[in-house]
Amino acid sequence: MKRAAIILSCLLLATPAVAQSLGEKTGVNSALGISPSTQDFATQVAISDMFEIATAKVAQSRGSDADRKFAAQMIEEHTKTSAELKRLASGKINVALPAQLDSAHQSKLDALNSASADDFSSTYAAQQVEAHENAVSLFERYAKSGDQAEL
């Protein structure tokens, strides 16, 4: 454990750009309250939007009436934020956006797709709470010291 902490500390101190990417992928930046790089922020926002839209589409076909209503709102809102992010990414900010979910989010989507009918609503709700908590953390951290005010 001590060895892992030393290695992680060295990585964080030795190469900030690499540490931010590694940190965002592992959740270390969130735990430490470190702002993501602009590229990491844009990547995570794009993945978050894709995940929200994909899970909402599943909820529209498998969920309760309440799930469907919430899902429609998620599709509408995250489609808007995705379009705005794409506009910014291709303009002044010039960052690359992913075209598909990362493996962690794909696994969560797969779990939702395979949830039993009895567990579907609770699985969907839990995933939405976690996704939105992560998004709030990401935006708060970037807002503190991100270098692109437009984002």
Stockholm file with secondary structure:
# STOCKHOLM 1.0

chainA/1-151         MKRAAIILSCLLLATPAVAQSLGEKTGVNSALGISPSTQDFATQVAISDMFEIATAKVAQSRGSDADRKFAAQMIEEHTKTSAELKRLASGKINVALPAQLDSAHQSKLDALNSASADDFSSTYAAQQVEAHENAVSLFERYAKSGDQAEL
#=GR chainA/1-151 SS CHHHHHHHHHHHHHCHHHHHHHHHHHTHHHHHTCCCCHHHHHHHHHHHHHHHHHHHHHHHHHSCHHHHHHHHHHHHHHHHHHHHHHHHHHTTSCCCCCSSCCHHHHHHHHHHHHCCTTTHHHHHHHHHHHHHHHHHHHHHHHHHHCSCTTC
#=GC SS_cons         CHHHHHHHHHHHHHCHHHHHHHHHHHTHHHHHTCCCCHHHHHHHHHHHHHHHHHHHHHHHHHSCHHHHHHHHHHHHHHHHHHHHHHHHHHTTSCCCCCSSCCHHHHHHHHHHHHCCTTTHHHHHHHHHHHHHHHHHHHHHHHHHHCSCTTC
//
